[in-house]
Amino acid sequence: MKFVLGSKNQAKMRAAVRTIERYIDNSNVSSAPVASGVSAQPMSDEETRQGAINRAVAASELQDDTYGIGLEGGVRMIDQTMYLCNWGALVAPNGHIYTAAGAQIPLPEDLAAEIKNGTELGDAVDHYFKKQQIRLSEGAMGMLTAQVVPRDVLFEHIMQLLIGQYLYSNPSCRGILQ
């Protein structure tokens, strides 16, 4: 089975590879940069989910008989608190789309204020923690959980939900589990 992740982000790639290699025999995972088709900073669950779906669809269209994967991070408001939100999508060659969301935690008010003022989450997190390219490693989730749940682990859980749904929906594929 061929899978293409719609991103070159290494944290997302680690999550996809670990999950697929664990649950599906004879798999091949590659990545390609594709557009999310949503704002650079998704501001709701709906927009973040749509970005994941758009990436998965675009990735699936790069090669014949390919499963596309989209993983997207964003933020959402609940009452007056901004939360991290993360979504994933898997598009099968037949066009069926599976979606799943991950854990959500509140952002510190100073960090949320930067995002409300138009700064993208990744840039705001870099500024807040005085580091660079956090999105490529531990991510905001990793930083805000003292590395207990780094970004790749968060996306790995979402990948497990996606692959699990696919296997449940396709009983004939359950035999390909390692």
Secondary structure, DSSP 4 states (H G I P E B T S, - for coil): -EEEES---HHHHHHHHHHHHHH-TT-EEEE-----SS-SS--SHHHHHHHHHHHHHHHHTSSTTEEEEEEEEEEEEETTEEEEEEEEEEE-TT--EEEEE----BPPHHHHHHHHTT--HHHHHHHHHT-S-GGGTTHHHHHHTTTSS-HHHHHHHHHHHHHHHHHHH-GGGGGG--
